[in-house]
Every structure is written in C-alpha cells, then in structure tokens.
C-alpha cells in the first residue's frame, strides 16, 4: 500500500512541477518501466509455479 502511495505522490509531483510535455514524457517512461517489471516478474514466477505443480 505504501508503494502505491509513493507512486501516486511521484506522479502528482511530476505533473505539478513540470511542463505538460515533460510530465507526459516522464509519466509514459515510468509506465513503460512498470509494465516491463510486471512482465518480467510474471515470466519468472510462472515457470516456478508450473514446476511446483
């Protein structure tokens, strides 16, 4: 829960302190990084659960 609160605070501070173009660019880069992290986490966890079954 604290991680989500941290992400929320980061996104709002970016949008408050940057120009709209910079904020959109930084937000899109952060979202891409988060999606890559989730995808890589799934790629690591799924084979281990398949082996455990």
Secondary structure, 3 states (H helix, E strand, C coil): CHHHHHHHHHHHHHHHHCCHHHHHHHHHHHHHHHHHHHHHHHHHHHHHHHHHC
